[in-house]
Amino acid sequence: MTTSLRLLVIEDSEADFLLIDRHLRQHGLVADCLRVASLAELDRALKRDAIDVVLADFHVPGLEIQDSLARIRAGAPGMPIILMSGSIGEEAAVELLKQGVWDFVLKDSLARLVPAIQRSLREVGQQAARRAAEEQMRLAAVAFENTVEGIVVADAEHRIMSVTRAFSEITGGVRG
C-alpha cells in the first residue's frame, strides 16, 4: 500500500489549486491536498491534520504570507514550506527564504514543484536522522560518564583521550 503525502496548499484560487493537484498526479506524486484560504482554516488544518509539506501562495487576499509563516512555525516547527507565486520580486523571495521558506516555485513553471517537494522530504528525513543520532550520542555520553566501570579511551598512538569518573576514583587520578 502506498502512503500518500499530506500537502497543505495555501491558495485562494480554486483553479490554481486544481492545476497544482493535477500537476502532482501527472508527475507521479501521490498526495492528499488540502486547500486553505484564511488564517482560521490554516489554524484548523495545522491542529487537525498531519501535514507533510506546505505549499504557500504568496498572494492570498486577507492572508499575509508573514502571518501564514508565523502560524506554521508556531504550530509545526520544521515543517517544509514551499512558496508558490505567479509573480514575486527577487528581493521578496530572498527575504522569505531567510525567514524559513525552504524553496520557491513559480506557478507558471511547475516543473520544479515535484523535485522541490521530494528534496524537502529528504531534508526532513535527514534532519530527523541527525537528531536521533545526536540523542544517541548524548545518551552514550551520559552512560559513559555514569558507569561504575573504570574505562579509558585512547587514540591509535595510545594517548589517553578520556576516562570515566569511576576510573579516576579507582586510580586516584585527575580527570582531564
N, C-alpha and C positions, 0 to 999 in steps of 0.2 A: 504494500500500500504506500503510495506517495504522500508524503506530508506536505501540505500546502502552506505556503508562506502567508502571513497576515500583513497586508500593507494598509497603512492608514494614509489616505490621499486627501490632503487639504486643498480643496478645489471648489470654486463657486460655479464653474461651468459644467453642466451635465454632459455636454457634447465632448469637452476635453477629457473628462473622466472616462467616458466610454472609449474614446480614442486611446487613452493610456492603457486601459484594461485590455482592449483588443490587441494592441501592440505587444503587451506582455505575453498573452496567449499565443499569438502568432510566432513569437520567438522562443517558445518552449518554457516559459516561466510559469509554473503552476502557482497561482496566488489568489487568495481571497482579498478583494479590495473593498475597503470601507471608505466612503466619501463623507467628509465633514466640511461645513462651510461657516461655522461660527465657533466662538470660544466655548459655549455651552456644549455643543456637540463634541468638540475636541476633548474637553474635560471628561465627558461621559465615556468616550471611546478609550481614553487612557486609563480610566478606572476599571472599565468593564472588559475590555478585550486585551488579549495577549498579542501585542503588536511586535512585528519583527523589524520593520523599516517604515519610516515616514517619508512620503513624497509631498513636498510642500510647495504650492504655487506662491509666487512672490506677491501677486496682486489678487487679493481676495477682499472685496468690499466689506468693510466693517470688521476685518480681522487682520491686524497689523502683523507682519512677519515676526517682529521682535516679541510681540505678545505670545505668538504661537511657540517660538523657540523657548521662551521662559517657561511656559506651561509644560512643554515636553521635557525640558531639562529638570524641572521640579518633579514631575510625575514619573519620568523614566530616564534617569541619568544614564548616559552611554548609548542611548537609542540612536541608531544611524538616521540622519536626516539628509535627504537629497533634495536640493532646491530645484524647482522647475519653473521656468518662466518663458513667456513669449518674447519679453523684452525687459532687459535689466542692464544697467550700466556696469562696466567693468569694476569701478570703484565700489559700488554697492555689493557686487558679488564677492569681491575680495574681503570686504568688511564682514559679510555674513559667514564666509569661510573661517575667518578669525574668531567668530562667535560660536563656532562649533558645528556649522553645517559641514557635512562630510564630502559632498560633491555637488556639482551643478550641471544640469542638463537643460538645453534649450528645447522648448516644446516643438519647434519646427524641425528638430534634428534628434528624434528619439532613438537613433541607432546606439547612442551611448547609455541608454537607460538600463537595459538588462545587465551589461557589464558593470555599471556603477552599483547596481543592487547586489550583484554577486560579489563584487570587491568589498562592499561594506559588510556583507555577511561573513566573508572570510576574516575581515579585520575584527569583527565581534568575536568570532571563534578564537582567533589568535590572542585577543585580549583576555578572554576567559581562561585560556590555557596558561597564559603568563601569570594571571592572578592565582590560579591553582598551584602553579609551580612555586611562586613566591610564598604562598601559605605553607606548602610542604617544606620549603627551606626554613621558614620561621619555626615550624613545629620541630624540625630536626635540630635546629639550634637550641631550642628550649630543652629538648630531650638530652642533647649533648651536655648542656650546661648543668642539668639537674640529675644526671646519672650518679649512682653511687660507685660506679666503676672508675678506676684510675685509667684514663685514656690519654695517650699522647698522639698528636697528629704531626707528622714530619713530612718534609718535601723529599724529592728524589736524592738530594745531597745529604739527607739525614739531619737537616736543620729542623729544630722544633718550631712548628708553626702555631700550635695551640695545645693546651692541656685542659682537662676538666678540673673543676673545683675539687673533686674527690682526689685527683692525682696530686694536686698541691697540698691538700690536707694530709694525705698519706706520706708524702715525701718531705713535707715541711718546706717545700719550695714556694717561691713567689710566682704568681701568675703574671704573664706578660703578654 
